Amino acid sequence: MSRLRFRVGYLDRPMHQSFLDTASAAPELEIIRLSLADGAESIRAGLASCQGYYVQAARDELPLAWHATPALLASLPGLLVVSSYGAGYDTVDVPACTAAGVAVLNQAGGNAEGVAEHAVGMMLTLLKRMPEAQQAMRAGGAADRGAFMGRELAGRTVGLIGLGHVGRRVAEILRLAFGCQVLACDPYLSAADCAARGATKVELPALLAASDIVSVHCPLEAETRGLIGAEAFAAMRPGAIFVTTARGHIHDEAALLAALQSGHIAGAGLDVWEREPPPADHPLLAHPRVVSTPHTAGVTQESRARVGRFAAEGFIAAARGEALPRLVNPEVLPGYERRRAQLAMA
């Protein structure tokens, strides 16, 4: 395919300076910054001049008007590519983009190391009961060290819900560093695929029943929304640890709180929330056996530099007519290629 002059718009800030640095080396790209302070008409006019939209991925950080929805897409007839800031794309209506002939790219794998390290760190923190011990020390009640008897990660059974880029790296760390048995539930992978990634494929009920630790690494989709609710928590081993660095709404926060209060779940590591950031009075934030972070598992210098570079490379590929990396909706290709050819002839 022929090359296009490709204009890409983003709102307020890129994920990392690496996006701008990588894009500036490609003469085909023109990057424009739009500001929420300029108002809706100015933003819409700017995006309407673009073939690419670099869209923030966190749903609560971006006003709904600038999510890639049918309404916005209808006002951007020249748009060819929507690319999210990270691996997630909660702000993008993928079916609507497909219907409009718009390719959706994400930056899957770019933050895998940061998120995997964060998940394993939460497992260690909870097993060693660090939050409880710290609170007791601050309150002057830590004289009995035995009251904070912890457990070791080595040799434990860990169940991973999702074995993509992050889950695969978590499995590798657990297996090589701690000798863990890793189980995985992933409907998109065969038993052989899971084995190649260091895990044994099982269905969700078996994973919940057998795991000392359950860690979530799947995307938020219709099939995974509410996947881990009261029934799933009840099916876990007594004293199990629950960790999620995936997306809010996959687990039920009220059901998790109840499982913690009953003692059935020994601790939880939560990096994602139904509302981000969660309100300061959220009961899970105050629970002594919860480790809480505000969706920062992938917020490292290294991860952000990679995802910024990945995003720029995706737009460069689109401008040059090359295969699109990390394409979320491959079924869009016939419509996308037809529309791209029309723009090239215009």
N, C-alpha and C positions, 0 to 999 in steps of 0.2 A: 504493500500500500504506500501511497505517496505521503510525504511529510506535510504536516499542518503547522501553521502558526497557532500555538495553543495558549490561550489565556486562562489563568487559574486564579480564582478568588478565594480569599479566606477572611474570617472575621476576627479582628482584634489582635490575635497573636498566633504564630505557628506553634506546633508542638515543641520544636527545638530549632535553634539557629542552623542546625545541619540541613533542614529542609531548604532554607533560603540559600545556603552555601552550595548545595548540590544543584538546585534549580538554576542558579546564576551561571553555572558552567554550561548550560544547554541553551544555545541560541534560539531554539524553537519555542522556548517557554517565556511567557511574560507573566509575572506574578503581581497581583494587585491586592493591597490590603484594604479591607472595608471595616468600618467602625460602627458599633452599635449606637454610638453617640450621634452619628450622622442621620439617623432616622430610617424608617422602613423604605420610603420611596428611593432614597439614595442607594441603600443596600440592594434592593431588588433591581435597580437599573444597572448597578455594577455587576451583579451576578448574571444578568441577562446578556451581558457582553462577553461572558466567559464560556469556554468549552469544558472547563474543569472546576469543580467545587471541592475544596479541601475543608471538610466539615468536622467540627468538634464531635467527639464520640460520647462524651458523658451527657446523658439526657437532661440532668438537672442544671448543667452549666450553660446550656444553650437555649435561648428562648424558643418556644415551640414554633414560632413563625419561620424559623430558619432551619428546622429539621427538614430533611429531604422527603417531604410528603407529597401526595398527589397535587395538593393546592400549589405548593411551591414549584414543583416540576412543570405544571401547566403554564407557569409564567416565565419559564426559562427554555424556550424552544431550541436554542442552540447548544444546550448542555449535552455533553457526551459521557463524562466521567464524574462520579462522586467518589471521593476517597476519604476514608475516615482517619482521624488522628491516631488511632491505635488498632489493636486487634478487634475490639468490639465495634459495633455499628448500631447502637441502640437508637441513634438519631436518624437512621435511614430506613425508609419503607422500601425494602428490597423488591417485593412484588410490583410496587408502583414504578420503581426505576426500570424493572425489566419490561413492563408494559410500555414504558416511554422510550425504550431503546437506549437506556442509560446504563453503562457499566458501573458496577459497585466494586471498589477495591478496599481491602483492609490491609493492615500491617502485621498480620499474623506471624508470630515467631520473633518479632523485633524486641518484645519485652519478656520473652520466655524465661530468660535467666533470672531477671529481677523478680518476676512473680514466683518462680519455682523456689528461689532462695527464701522468699518471704513466707511461703507456705510451710516449708520445712522448719524455718525459724519459729513459726507459731506452734508447730507440733512440739518442738523441744521446750519452748517456753511454758506450754500448758502441762506437758508431762512432768516437768520439774517444779510446777506450781509456783512459778516466779511471781505472778501478779499477787497471789495471796500472801506470799512471804513478804513482798515489798510493802503491802498495805499494813501487815502486822508490825513490821519494823517501824513504819512511820507513826503507828499508834502506840508504840512502846510495848507491844504484846508478843514479842518473838523470842521469849526466853526458852521455850521448849522447841528445840529444833525438830524433834521427832513429830511434832504436830504438822509439819510440812513435808512429810515423807513423799517423795516423788517416784516416778517410774522412768526407766530408760527406753529410748527409742530402738536400740539395737535388738534385732530379732523379732520385732513386732510385725503384725499383719496390718497392712495399710490398704484401704480401698480407695481407688481413684475413680471418680465419676467424670469421664472424659479423659482421653489419652492422646490429645493433640500435641501441639508444640510444648505447652507448659506441662501437661500431664506426663509426657514422655521424659522431660528433664527431671521432674520430681521423682519419677520411677527410677531413673538412673542414679540420682543422689541417694535415695533410700536403699537401693540395692547394693551399690558399691561402697558407700560410706558406713551403712548401718546393718547390712545383711538382712534387710526386711524382706518378707514375702509380700509382693505387690499384686493386688487384684485390681482388675479394671472392668468397668462397665462402659462400653462405647458401641452404640448400634451401627456405627459406620465402619468399624474395623472387624476383621475376622480374627479367629483365635490365633492364626499364624501371624497376623499383623501385630496383635497385642504381644505375643511372645517375642517378636523381633524388637519390640520397644521395652522389653523387660518386665512384662506383666502377664498374669494369667487372666484370660477373658472369662467373666462370669456375668450372670444377669443381676439386676439390682437387688432383689431379695437376698440372694446368696452373699453378695458383697456386704450388705448391711449386717447380716447375721454373723459374718465371720471376721469383721474388721475391728481392730483396736482403735483405729483412727480412720475417719472418713473425710476425704478432701475433695472438694468440688472444683472441676476444671472444664466444665462444658459451657457453651454459649447459652444465652437467654433466648429461647425460641418458644413457640406455642407448646411444643412437647415437653419442655423443661420448666416452664413457669409453674411454680408450686410443686415441683417434683419432690422436694424434701419437706414434708409436712408432719403432722402429728403421728400419722401411721408409720412413716419412715423412721422418725426418731424412736418410736416405741419398738421398732424392729431391730434397732441397733443393740449391740452388746451393752449390758449394764457397765457403766464406767467408761464408755467410749468417748473419744475426743472428736469434735466436729470442727472442720476448718473449711472456709470458703474464700477464695480469691477470684471468683468467677464474676457473677453479676447478682445484684439484688433481685428479689422476686423468685429466684430459684428455690430458696428455702423460706419457710414461713417463720417470721420473727417471733410471733406470739407462741407458736408451737415450740420453738426452740427455748424460749424463756421458761415455759412450763416444764420442759424436759430437764432443764438445768435446776429449776427450783425443786423438782422431785428427787434430784440426785441421780436420775437414770443416765443423763449425760454429764460426764465429769468436768468438761470444759469446752469452750468454743473460741476459735480464732476467726474474727470477722473483719474482712477488709472491704466488703461490699454491703450495701444497705438498700432498703426499699426507697428511702429518701436520702439523697446525698448532698451535704453531710447530714447525718441523723440529728434530730433535735437534742439539745444538751441534756434534757430530762428523760431521754430514752432509757427504759429500764435495763436494757442489755449493757449499756455503757457503765452502769453502776454495779453490775454484778461482779463479785470478786473472782469468779472463775471464767471471765471473758477477757480476751485480749482484743482490743479494738484499734483499727486504723482506718483512716478516711479515704479508702480506695487509692492507696499509695504503694501497693505491691510492685507495680511496674514503674514507679516514679523514681528512677535512678538516672544519673547522668548518662550511663552507658545505654540503657534501654531507650531513653528518649532520643539520643543521638541516632540510634539505629532506626527507630520508627520514623523519624523525620527524614532520614536519607531514603528509606524504603518508599515513603510517600512521593517524594520528588522523582524517584526512579520510575514509579508507576505512571506519573503524568508524562515523563519523557518518553516512555514506551508508547503511550497513546499518541503523542505528537508525531512520533516517527513511524507509526503504523506497525509496531512490533507486537508480539504476544503480550497480553496484559498480565502482569504478575499479581498473584494473590487475588484472583477474580472470584468474588463471592457468588455471582450469578452467571455462570457460563452459558446458560440457556439464552442470555441476551445477545450473544455474539452475532447471529444473523441480522437482527434489527440494528444493533450497534454499528456493524460494518456497513450496512446500507446507508445509515444516516451519516456516518463519517465520510463515505464516498461522495454523498451529496454536498456536504460542506466543502470538501476538497475541490469540487467543480464550481462552487459558487464564486 
